[in-house]
Amino acid sequence: METFLLEGHPFVALCDLLKHQGWADCGGAAKALIAEGLVEVDGQIETRKRCKIVAEQVVNFNGSKVVVKAGLSPEIA
């Protein structure tokens, strides 16, 4: 299971998360996947495109899972 860090933000929109994960090429594609009922949040199908995903939620798409965590990525020196 992959991890997505919120980088100090309180949430990430579901359609944006799909783009960040590389599961959708663009926002329109992400919104279409969500509208078709192909994305699950915490084991339930989610059809709200701008659904606010917060820390500790798990998003599943096409056999891939990501857990959202509060926190910042370490700086690369």
MOPAC internal coordinates of N, CA, C and O (Angstrom, degrees):
PM7 1SCF
backbone

  N    0.0000 0     0.00 0     0.00 0    0    0    0
  C    1.4560 1     0.00 0     0.00 0    1    0    0
  C    1.5343 1   107.72 1     0.00 0    2    1    0
  O    1.2310 1   121.03 1   -45.30 1    3    2    1
  N    1.3006 1   115.64 1   134.70 1    3    2    1
  C    1.4628 1   121.57 1   178.97 1    5    3    2
  C    1.5243 1   110.42 1   -85.06 1    6    5    3
  O    1.2310 1   120.96 1   -13.47 1    7    6    5
  N    1.3251 1   115.77 1   166.53 1    7    6    5
  C    1.4621 1   122.46 1   178.02 1    9    7    6
  C    1.5237 1   109.24 1  -123.76 1   10    9    7
  O    1.2310 1   120.46 1   -42.90 1   11   10    9
  N    1.3269 1   116.72 1   137.10 1   11   10    9
  C    1.4578 1   122.97 1   174.00 1   13   11   10
  C    1.5168 1   107.41 1  -118.23 1   14   13   11
  O    1.2310 1   120.33 1   -54.31 1   15   14   13
  N    1.3369 1   116.97 1   125.69 1   15   14   13
  C    1.4641 1   121.18 1  -179.53 1   17   15   14
  C    1.5180 1   110.41 1   -95.66 1   18   17   15
  O    1.2310 1   120.81 1   -43.19 1   19   18   17
  N    1.3212 1   116.06 1   136.81 1   19   18   17
  C    1.4603 1   121.56 1  -177.79 1   21   19   18
  C    1.5345 1   113.32 1   -74.70 1   22   21   19
  O    1.2310 1   119.86 1   168.30 1   23   22   21
  N    1.3230 1   117.87 1   -11.70 1   23   22   21
  C    1.4710 1   122.21 1   175.91 1   25   23   22
  C    1.5279 1   112.87 1    53.83 1   26   25   23
  O    1.2310 1   120.22 1  -139.00 1   27   26   25
  N    1.3287 1   117.18 1    41.00 1   27   26   25
  C    1.4546 1   121.26 1   177.04 1   29   27   26
  C    1.5167 1   115.11 1    87.65 1   30   29   27
  O    1.2310 1   120.01 1   173.92 1   31   30   29
  N    1.3355 1   117.59 1    -6.08 1   31   30   29
  C    1.4633 1   121.06 1   178.32 1   33   31   30
  C    1.5294 1   109.23 1   -86.80 1   34   33   31
  O    1.2310 1   119.85 1   -27.46 1   35   34   33
  N    1.3379 1   117.90 1   152.54 1   35   34   33
  C    1.4687 1   119.52 1  -179.36 1   37   35   34
  C    1.5336 1   113.20 1   -75.25 1   38   37   35
  O    1.2310 1   120.19 1   157.32 1   39   38   37
  N    1.3493 1   117.24 1   -22.68 1   39   38   37
  C    1.4633 1   120.71 1  -178.20 1   41   39   38
  C    1.5254 1   109.42 1  -161.20 1   42   41   39
  O    1.2310 1   121.44 1    -9.01 1   43   42   41
  N    1.3274 1   114.85 1   170.99 1   43   42   41
  C    1.4653 1   121.71 1   170.77 1   45   43   42
  C    1.5278 1   106.31 1  -131.92 1   46   45   43
  O    1.2310 1   120.56 1   -40.89 1   47   46   45
  N    1.3210 1   116.54 1   139.11 1   47   46   45
  C    1.4693 1   119.98 1   176.85 1   49   47   46
  C    1.5268 1   108.66 1   -68.85 1   50   49   47
  O    1.2310 1   120.98 1   -38.27 1   51   50   49
  N    1.3133 1   115.73 1   141.73 1   51   50   49
  C    1.4645 1   120.59 1  -176.96 1   53   51   50
  C    1.5260 1   111.66 1   -55.85 1   54   53   51
  O    1.2310 1   119.69 1   135.26 1   55   54   53
  N    1.3308 1   118.20 1   -44.74 1   55   54   53
  C    1.4674 1   120.17 1  -179.11 1   57   55   54
  C    1.5283 1   110.87 1   -63.14 1   58   57   55
  O    1.2310 1   119.86 1   144.44 1   59   58   57
  N    1.3307 1   117.88 1   -35.56 1   59   58   57
  C    1.4619 1   121.13 1   177.66 1   61   59   58
  C    1.5275 1   111.25 1   -69.01 1   62   61   59
  O    1.2310 1   120.40 1   142.46 1   63   62   61
  N    1.3183 1   116.84 1   -37.54 1   63   62   61
  C    1.4607 1   120.76 1   178.59 1   65   63   62
  C    1.5253 1   110.58 1   -62.01 1   66   65   63
  O    1.2310 1   120.24 1   137.64 1   67   66   65
  N    1.3225 1   117.15 1   -42.36 1   67   66   65
  C    1.4648 1   120.08 1   178.26 1   69   67   66
  C    1.5247 1   111.25 1   -60.42 1   70   69   67
  O    1.2310 1   120.34 1   140.97 1   71   70   69
  N    1.3259 1   116.95 1   -39.03 1   71   70   69
  C    1.4686 1   120.72 1   177.28 1   73   71   70
  C    1.5314 1   110.69 1   -67.18 1   74   73   71
  O    1.2310 1   120.13 1   133.45 1   75   74   73
  N    1.3351 1   117.36 1   -46.55 1   75   74   73
  C    1.4662 1   121.32 1  -179.20 1   77   75   74
  C    1.5335 1   111.47 1   -60.48 1   78   77   75
  O    1.2310 1   120.43 1   144.37 1   79   78   77
  N    1.3138 1   116.78 1   -35.63 1   79   78   77
  C    1.4597 1   121.18 1  -179.21 1   81   79   78
  C    1.5310 1   112.21 1   -78.30 1   82   81   79
  O    1.2310 1   120.49 1   168.80 1   83   82   81
  N    1.3263 1   116.66 1   -11.20 1   83   82   81
  C    1.4649 1   119.50 1  -177.88 1   85   83   82
  C    1.5145 1   112.82 1    81.40 1   86   85   83
  O    1.2310 1   120.71 1  -166.42 1   87   86   85
  N    1.3246 1   116.25 1    13.58 1   87   86   85
  C    1.4669 1   120.57 1   179.95 1   89   87   86
  C    1.5157 1   111.32 1   -81.89 1   90   89   87
  O    1.2310 1   120.22 1   164.32 1   91   90   89
  N    1.3263 1   117.19 1   -15.68 1   91   90   89
  C    1.4679 1   122.70 1   177.56 1   93   91   90
  C    1.5257 1   107.23 1  -140.91 1   94   93   91
  O    1.2310 1   120.98 1   -38.18 1   95   94   93
  N    1.3269 1   115.74 1   141.82 1   95   94   93
  C    1.4621 1   120.82 1  -178.07 1   97   95   94
  C    1.5238 1   113.09 1   -73.66 1   98   97   95
  O    1.2310 1   120.53 1   148.83 1   99   98   97
  N    1.3206 1   116.59 1   -31.17 1   99   98   97
  C    1.4632 1   120.17 1  -176.93 1  101   99   98
  C    1.5281 1   109.17 1  -150.47 1  102  101   99
  O    1.2310 1   121.34 1    -7.34 1  103  102  101
  N    1.3359 1   115.04 1   172.66 1  103  102  101
  C    1.4581 1   119.86 1  -178.54 1  105  103  102
  C    1.5156 1   113.09 1   -61.50 1  106  105  103
  O    1.2310 1   120.63 1   141.01 1  107  106  105
  N    1.3342 1   116.40 1   -38.99 1  107  106  105
  C    1.4604 1   119.70 1   179.78 1  109  107  106
  C    1.5146 1   112.15 1   -63.26 1  110  109  107
  O    1.2310 1   120.96 1   139.30 1  111  110  109
  N    1.3294 1   115.77 1   -40.70 1  111  110  109
  C    1.4711 1   120.14 1   178.54 1  113  111  110
  C    1.5270 1   110.30 1   -66.51 1  114  113  111
  O    1.2310 1   120.56 1   138.93 1  115  114  113
  N    1.3436 1   116.53 1   -41.07 1  115  114  113
  C    1.4653 1   120.43 1   179.18 1  117  115  114
  C    1.5268 1   110.51 1   -61.88 1  118  117  115
  O    1.2310 1   120.60 1   134.90 1  119  118  117
  N    1.3297 1   116.46 1   -45.10 1  119  118  117
  C    1.4618 1   120.63 1  -179.59 1  121  119  118
  C    1.5209 1   111.60 1   -63.80 1  122  121  119
  O    1.2310 1   120.18 1   143.61 1  123  122  121
  N    1.3305 1   117.25 1   -36.39 1  123  122  121
  C    1.4679 1   121.04 1   178.24 1  125  123  122
  C    1.5276 1   110.78 1   -66.04 1  126  125  123
  O    1.2310 1   120.23 1   137.33 1  127  126  125
  N    1.3350 1   117.16 1   -42.67 1  127  126  125
  C    1.4646 1   120.68 1   179.02 1  129  127  126
  C    1.5246 1   110.86 1   -61.75 1  130  129  127
  O    1.2310 1   121.09 1   138.63 1  131  130  129
  N    1.3289 1   115.52 1   -41.37 1  131  130  129
  C    1.4635 1   120.03 1   179.71 1  133  131  130
  C    1.5251 1   110.35 1   -67.02 1  134  133  131
  O    1.2310 1   120.43 1   134.57 1  135  134  133
  N    1.3320 1   116.78 1   -45.43 1  135  134  133
  C    1.4692 1   121.01 1  -179.11 1  137  135  134
  C    1.5239 1   112.02 1   -61.81 1  138  137  135
  O    1.2310 1   120.46 1   149.70 1  139  138  137
  N    1.3321 1   116.73 1   -30.30 1  139  138  137
  C    1.4698 1   121.07 1   179.44 1  141  139  138
  C    1.5231 1   112.49 1   -78.17 1  142  141  139
  O    1.2310 1   120.27 1   176.99 1  143  142  141
  N    1.3280 1   117.09 1    -3.01 1  143  142  141
  C    1.4627 1   120.11 1   178.59 1  145  143  142
  C    1.5113 1   113.74 1    77.91 1  146  145  143
  O    1.2310 1   120.23 1  -152.17 1  147  146  145
  N    1.3322 1   117.16 1    27.83 1  147  146  145
  C    1.4644 1   121.17 1  -176.77 1  149  147  146
  C    1.5220 1   113.93 1   -95.81 1  150  149  147
  O    1.2310 1   120.36 1  -179.41 1  151  150  149
  N    1.3391 1   116.92 1     0.59 1  151  150  149
  C    1.4633 1   121.29 1  -176.72 1  153  151  150
  C    1.5262 1   109.29 1  -119.07 1  154  153  151
  O    1.2310 1   120.96 1   -44.61 1  155  154  153
  N    1.3241 1   115.78 1   135.39 1  155  154  153
  C    1.4610 1   121.72 1   177.22 1  157  155  154
  C    1.5217 1   110.19 1  -113.88 1  158  157  155
  O    1.2310 1   121.10 1   -38.43 1  159  158  157
  N    1.3149 1   115.50 1   141.57 1  159  158  157
  C    1.4616 1   122.70 1   172.64 1  161  159  158
  C    1.5220 1   106.82 1  -120.87 1  162  161  159
  O    1.2310 1   120.76 1   -58.83 1  163  162  161
  N    1.3134 1   116.15 1   121.17 1  163  162  161
  C    1.4730 1   121.89 1  -178.02 1  165  163  162
  C    1.5312 1   111.51 1    51.74 1  166  165  163
  O    1.2310 1   120.65 1  -139.01 1  167  166  165
  N    1.3346 1   116.37 1    40.99 1  167  166  165
  C    1.4572 1   121.58 1   174.74 1  169  167  166
  C    1.5161 1   115.81 1    82.59 1  170  169  167
  O    1.2310 1   119.65 1  -179.28 1  171  170  169
  N    1.3361 1   118.27 1     0.72 1  171  170  169
  C    1.4571 1   122.17 1  -179.55 1  173  171  170
  C    1.5279 1   109.82 1  -118.15 1  174  173  171
  O    1.2310 1   120.13 1   -41.36 1  175  174  173
  N    1.3171 1   117.36 1   138.64 1  175  174  173
  C    1.4627 1   121.03 1   177.26 1  177  175  174
  C    1.5237 1   109.07 1   -61.69 1  178  177  175
  O    1.2310 1   121.11 1   -48.11 1  179  178  177
  N    1.3332 1   115.48 1   131.89 1  179  178  177
  C    1.4634 1   121.55 1  -179.26 1  181  179  178
  C    1.5262 1   108.87 1  -119.03 1  182  181  179
  O    1.2310 1   120.39 1   -55.20 1  183  182  181
  N    1.3397 1   116.86 1   124.80 1  183  182  181
  C    1.4607 1   120.82 1  -178.84 1  185  183  182
  C    1.5310 1   112.52 1  -113.54 1  186  185  183
  O    1.2310 1   120.10 1  -176.87 1  187  186  185
  N    1.3285 1   117.42 1     3.13 1  187  186  185
  C    1.4672 1   120.22 1   176.37 1  189  187  186
  C    1.5293 1   108.12 1   -85.18 1  190  189  187
  O    1.2310 1   120.63 1   -65.88 1  191  190  189
  N    1.3113 1   116.39 1   114.12 1  191  190  189
  C    1.4600 1   121.42 1  -173.50 1  193  191  190
  C    1.5242 1   113.21 1   -62.94 1  194  193  191
  O    1.2310 1   119.99 1   141.55 1  195  194  193
  N    1.3123 1   117.63 1   -38.45 1  195  194  193
  C    1.4673 1   121.69 1  -177.68 1  197  195  194
  C    1.5354 1   111.53 1  -100.74 1  198  197  195
  O    1.2310 1   120.55 1  -158.59 1  199  198  197
  N    1.3218 1   116.55 1    21.41 1  199  198  197
  C    1.4670 1   121.34 1   178.25 1  201  199  198
  C    1.5303 1   109.05 1   -50.49 1  202  201  199
  O    1.2310 1   120.26 1   -46.68 1  203  202  201
  N    1.3344 1   117.11 1   133.32 1  203  202  201
  C    1.4567 1   121.83 1  -178.76 1  205  203  202
  C    1.5272 1   109.52 1   -82.86 1  206  205  203
  O    1.2310 1   121.10 1   -65.33 1  207  206  205
  N    1.3144 1   115.51 1   114.67 1  207  206  205
  C    1.4610 1   121.48 1   179.02 1  209  207  206
  C    1.5235 1   107.31 1   -95.73 1  210  209  207
  O    1.2310 1   120.74 1   -57.58 1  211  210  209
  N    1.3221 1   116.19 1   122.42 1  211  210  209
  C    1.4637 1   121.96 1  -176.93 1  213  211  210
  C    1.5250 1   110.13 1  -111.45 1  214  213  211
  O    1.2310 1   121.38 1    -6.49 1  215  214  213
  N    1.3258 1   114.96 1   173.51 1  215  214  213
  C    1.4643 1   121.24 1  -178.75 1  217  215  214
  C    1.5232 1   111.94 1   -53.53 1  218  217  215
  O    1.2310 1   121.54 1   -38.97 1  219  218  217
  N    1.3056 1   114.66 1   141.03 1  219  218  217
  C    1.4686 1   126.48 1   177.57 1  221  219  218
  C    1.5242 1   114.02 1    79.31 1  222  221  219
  O    1.2310 1   119.56 1  -179.76 1  223  222  221
  N    1.3201 1   118.44 1     0.24 1  223  222  221
  C    1.4627 1   118.90 1   174.34 1  225  223  222
  C    1.5279 1   109.29 1   -82.81 1  226  225  223
  O    1.2310 1   121.09 1   -29.96 1  227  226  225
  N    1.3257 1   115.52 1   150.04 1  227  226  225
  C    1.4651 1   122.17 1  -179.87 1  229  227  226
  C    1.5221 1   108.40 1  -115.65 1  230  229  227
  O    1.2310 1   120.95 1   -51.42 1  231  230  229
  N    1.3269 1   115.79 1   128.58 1  231  230  229
  C    1.4609 1   122.15 1   179.38 1  233  231  230
  C    1.5179 1   108.06 1  -112.27 1  234  233  231
  O    1.2310 1   120.98 1   -46.16 1  235  234  233
  N    1.3330 1   115.74 1   133.84 1  235  234  233
  C    1.4603 1   122.72 1  -177.16 1  237  235  234
  C    1.5212 1   108.89 1  -124.02 1  238  237  235
  O    1.2310 1   120.97 1   -49.57 1  239  238  237
  N    1.3357 1   115.76 1   130.43 1  239  238  237
  C    1.4635 1   120.80 1   175.46 1  241  239  238
  C    1.5180 1   108.99 1  -145.36 1  242  241  239
  O    1.2310 1   120.61 1   -55.50 1  243  242  241
  N    1.3139 1   116.45 1   124.50 1  243  242  241
  C    1.4574 1   122.36 1   172.53 1  245  243  242
  C    1.5309 1   112.64 1    53.01 1  246  245  243
  O    1.2310 1   120.50 1  -140.22 1  247  246  245
  N    1.3240 1   116.64 1    39.78 1  247  246  245
  C    1.4611 1   120.82 1   177.32 1  249  247  246
  C    1.5207 1   114.40 1    86.76 1  250  249  247
  O    1.2310 1   119.47 1   173.69 1  251  250  249
  N    1.3231 1   118.62 1    -6.31 1  251  250  249
  C    1.4644 1   122.19 1   177.64 1  253  251  250
  C    1.5212 1   109.26 1  -102.77 1  254  253  251
  O    1.2310 1   121.27 1   -37.90 1  255  254  253
  N    1.3359 1   115.18 1   142.10 1  255  254  253
  C    1.4604 1   120.20 1  -179.42 1  257  255  254
  C    1.5161 1   109.69 1  -126.23 1  258  257  255
  O    1.2310 1   121.34 1   -34.14 1  259  258  257
  N    1.3280 1   115.04 1   145.86 1  259  258  257
  C    1.4580 1   121.46 1   173.84 1  261  259  258
  C    1.5193 1   108.42 1  -136.19 1  262  261  259
  O    1.2310 1   120.86 1   -43.37 1  263  262  261
  N    1.3228 1   115.97 1   136.63 1  263  262  261
  C    1.4545 1   121.04 1   174.45 1  265  263  262
  C    1.5271 1   106.91 1  -104.54 1  266  265  263
  O    1.2310 1   121.13 1   -45.32 1  267  266  265
  N    1.3269 1   115.45 1   134.68 1  267  266  265
  C    1.4607 1   121.67 1  -179.15 1  269  267  266
  C    1.5264 1   108.05 1   -92.85 1  270  269  267
  O    1.2310 1   121.22 1   -48.66 1  271  270  269
  N    1.3281 1   115.27 1   131.34 1  271  270  269
  C    1.4557 1   121.19 1  -178.30 1  273  271  270
  C    1.5162 1   110.44 1  -126.45 1  274  273  271
  O    1.2310 1   120.73 1   -33.69 1  275  274  273
  N    1.3216 1   116.20 1   146.31 1  275  274  273
  C    1.4595 1   120.45 1   171.17 1  277  275  274
  C    1.5206 1   106.55 1   -73.85 1  278  277  275
  O    1.2310 1   120.32 1   -32.04 1  279  278  277
  N    1.3017 1   117.00 1   147.96 1  279  278  277
  C    1.4584 1   118.64 1   176.19 1  281  279  278
  C    1.5129 1   111.94 1   135.21 1  282  281  279
  O    1.2310 1   122.27 1    -5.39 1  283  282  281
  N    1.3080 1   113.25 1   174.61 1  283  282  281
  C    1.4590 1   121.62 1  -178.55 1  285  283  282
  C    1.5187 1   109.91 1  -116.58 1  286  285  283
  O    1.2310 1   120.56 1   -31.70 1  287  286  285
  N    1.3250 1   116.54 1   148.30 1  287  286  285
  C    1.4529 1   118.75 1   175.37 1  289  287  286
  C    1.5227 1   108.82 1   -76.99 1  290  289  287
  O    1.2310 1   120.86 1   -33.50 1  291  290  289
  N    1.3218 1   115.96 1   146.50 1  291  290  289
  C    1.4717 1   118.79 1  -179.64 1  293  291  290
  C    1.5298 1   110.21 1   -64.76 1  294  293  291
  O    1.2310 1   121.13 1   -37.48 1  295  294  293
  N    1.3204 1   115.44 1   142.52 1  295  294  293
  C    1.4636 1   119.41 1   178.98 1  297  295  294
  C    1.5083 1   109.52 1   -70.89 1  298  297  295
  O    1.2310 1   121.25 1   -40.22 1  299  298  297
  N    1.3045 1   115.21 1   139.78 1  299  298  297
  C    1.4631 1   120.51 1   178.83 1  301  299  298
  C    1.5311 1   107.10 1   -93.76 1  302  301  299
  O    1.2310 1   120.70 1   -59.88 1  303  302  301
  N    1.3065 1   116.26 1   120.12 1  303  302  301
  C    1.4717 1   120.00 1  -177.92 1  305  303  302
  C    1.5074 1   111.47 1   -94.44 1  306  305  303
  O    1.2310 1   120.10 1   180.00 1  307  306  305

